[in-house]
Amino acid sequence: MKSKIWIFLTSIFIFISLNAQDINGKWIEFEIPNSLRSKHVNIIEIKNDSLFSYNFNQLEEKTKIKISENTITLLDTINVDYRFLGHNILELRPYYQNKIDDDPAIFHRLLPTKLGSNVNGDFEGFSYTVQLEKENLSFTLGEKRSIKDPILIYYPPLVSDMVSINSFAGTSFLCFYQQGIIRYAFPIIELKNSSMIIYGIPYHKGEIILSKVE
């Protein structure tokens, strides 16, 4: 009997915790990579009555918003439902002509990148490798690749001609470029002298460790 009560109380605590999360903060949208994608990486900041849209350190747009229970209203006319899917994961579902969108946008809260001991300086020129679910990926930071020798991830499909590290508001990102434009950016949890830990690659759950090639 005590165990059932404990499970019940634990479930209530988890429910309250998920719904009590603060929507204010900086968020990045994770999408399925598509080589035809045209828009830049979608980074937003929600701050009380305003929503900011960034292209990394460049402010693109500022919009007035109202936040009520499970709804964000933009410019007093556009309603977006929101809910927390888990710790620091936010789902947004816009309304279009009084019909809710069936394809929600998933955002992850941006957290500061941890730096390992003795980490300093520029990482450009260092090579990394990682074993993904169906392939091995390797690249050198800052190296520009020719159209005949691009950086490829087959699952999901991602094509890039350069990989580099960029930062925004204390978070570092592993960025994949196409013709000088950042198409995809994966937050770096921790940077070490011998490796980096990232997350956010679709179909690859959890953290991914990239090892530095000595």
C-alpha positions in Angstrom: 0.0 0.0 0.0 2.8 2.4 0.9 4.5 1.7 -2.5 1.3 2.6 -4.4 1.0 5.9 -2.4 4.6 6.6 -3.1 4.2 6.0 -6.9 1.1 8.2 -6.9 2.9 11.1 -5.1 5.9 10.7 -7.4 3.7 10.9 -10.5 2.1 14.1 -9.2 5.5 15.6 -8.4 6.7 14.8 -11.9 3.6 16.3 -13.5 3.9 19.5 -11.4 7.6 19.8 -12.2 7.1 19.5 -16.0 4.3 22.0 -16.0 6.1 24.4 -13.7 9.1 24.9 -16.0 9.9 28.5 -16.9 9.3 29.2 -20.6 11.6 32.2 -20.4 15.1 31.6 -21.8 17.0 30.8 -25.0 15.9 27.9 -27.3 17.0 26.2 -30.5 14.8 24.3 -32.9 15.9 20.9 -33.9 14.7 19.9 -37.4 15.3 16.9 -39.7 18.2 17.9 -41.9 17.3 18.7 -45.5 19.8 19.8 -48.1 17.2 22.0 -49.7 16.5 23.9 -46.4 16.7 27.7 -47.0 16.2 29.3 -43.6 18.9 29.8 -41.1 19.2 28.0 -37.7 16.2 29.0 -35.6 17.3 30.4 -32.2 14.8 32.2 -30.1 14.7 33.9 -26.8 11.5 34.3 -24.7 11.7 37.0 -22.2 8.5 38.0 -20.4 6.5 40.0 -22.9 8.9 39.7 -25.9 10.2 37.0 -28.3 13.6 37.6 -30.0 14.8 35.7 -33.1 18.5 35.4 -33.6 20.9 34.3 -36.3 23.5 33.5 -33.7 24.7 36.9 -32.3 22.7 38.9 -34.9 19.3 39.9 -33.7 16.8 39.3 -36.6 13.5 40.3 -35.1 11.7 41.3 -31.8 8.0 40.6 -31.3 5.6 41.5 -28.6 3.9 38.5 -27.0 1.5 37.6 -24.2 2.0 34.3 -22.3 -1.0 32.6 -20.7 -1.5 29.0 -19.6 -0.2 26.8 -22.4 -0.6 29.6 -25.0 1.7 32.3 -26.5 0.0 35.2 -28.4 2.1 37.1 -30.9 1.1 40.6 -31.9 -2.4 40.0 -30.3 -3.5 38.0 -33.3 -1.4 34.8 -33.7 -1.8 32.0 -31.1 0.7 29.3 -30.5 0.0 26.4 -28.1 3.0 25.2 -26.0 3.8 22.4 -23.7 6.9 20.9 -22.1 7.7 17.4 -23.4 10.4 16.8 -20.7 13.1 18.6 -19.0 14.1 21.7 -21.1 12.2 20.4 -24.2 9.4 22.7 -25.6 6.8 21.9 -28.2 5.1 24.7 -30.1 2.0 24.3 -32.2 0.9 27.4 -34.2 -2.7 28.1 -35.2 -3.4 28.8 -38.9 -6.9 30.1 -39.8 -8.3 28.7 -36.6 -6.8 25.3 -37.2 -3.9 24.0 -35.1 -0.8 22.9 -37.0 -0.3 19.1 -37.0 3.5 19.5 -37.4 4.8 21.0 -34.1 8.2 22.7 -33.7 10.5 21.1 -31.1 12.8 23.4 -29.2 15.6 22.6 -26.7 16.7 25.1 -24.0 20.2 26.4 -24.5 22.5 25.8 -21.6 26.1 27.1 -21.2 28.8 24.8 -22.6 31.1 23.3 -20.0 34.8 23.6 -20.6 37.1 20.8 -19.4 40.2 21.6 -17.4 43.1 23.2 -19.4 40.8 23.9 -22.4 41.7 27.2 -24.1 42.5 28.7 -27.5 41.1 28.1 -31.0 39.9 24.6 -32.0 40.1 25.3 -35.8 42.4 22.8 -37.5 41.6 20.0 -35.1 40.2 16.8 -36.5 37.4 14.8 -35.0 35.7 11.4 -35.6 32.5 9.8 -34.3 30.8 6.5 -34.9 27.1 7.1 -35.6 24.4 4.5 -35.8 25.0 3.6 -39.4 28.3 5.3 -40.3 31.6 6.8 -39.3 31.9 10.6 -39.6 35.2 12.5 -39.6 36.1 16.1 -40.4 38.6 18.9 -39.6 37.3 22.1 -38.1 37.6 25.0 -40.4 38.6 23.0 -43.4 36.7 23.8 -46.6 35.7 20.8 -48.6 35.1 20.7 -52.4 31.8 19.9 -54.0 33.3 16.6 -55.0 34.3 15.7 -51.4 31.6 17.1 -49.1 31.0 16.1 -45.4 28.1 13.7 -45.5 25.8 12.2 -42.9 23.5 9.6 -44.6 21.1 9.1 -41.7 19.5 11.6 -41.6 20.8 13.2 -44.9 23.1 16.1 -44.2 25.5 17.7 -46.7 28.1 20.3 -45.7 31.3 21.8 -47.1 32.7 23.0 -43.8 32.3 22.4 -40.0 33.3 25.0 -37.4 32.5 26.0 -33.8 30.4 29.1 -33.2 29.1 30.5 -29.9 26.0 32.3 -28.7 25.2 33.5 -25.2 27.6 31.1 -23.5 26.7 28.1 -25.6 29.1 26.7 -28.2 27.7 24.9 -31.3 29.1 22.5 -33.8 28.0 24.2 -37.1 27.7 22.6 -40.5 27.9 25.1 -43.4 26.7 25.1 -47.0 28.3 27.7 -49.2 29.2 30.0 -46.3 25.8 29.7 -44.5 25.2 27.8 -41.3 22.5 25.3 -42.1 22.6 23.1 -39.0 24.0 23.8 -35.5 24.2 21.2 -32.7 24.8 22.5 -29.1 28.0 21.4 -27.4 27.5 20.1 -23.9 31.1 20.0 -23.0 34.4 20.8 -24.7 37.5 18.8 -23.6 41.1 18.7 -24.9 40.4 15.2 -26.3 36.7 15.3 -27.2 33.5 17.2 -27.4 30.0 16.1 -26.4 27.0 17.3 -28.6 23.3 16.6 -28.8 20.4 17.3 -31.2 21.2 15.2 -34.2 17.8 13.7 -35.3 17.4 9.9 -34.9 20.4 9.8 -32.6 19.0 9.9 -29.0 21.0 11.4 -26.2 24.5 12.7 -26.1 27.1 12.0 -28.8 30.8 12.0 -28.1 33.2 13.1 -30.9 36.8 12.1 -30.3 39.7 14.3 -31.3 42.2 12.7 -33.7 45.7 13.0 -32.4 
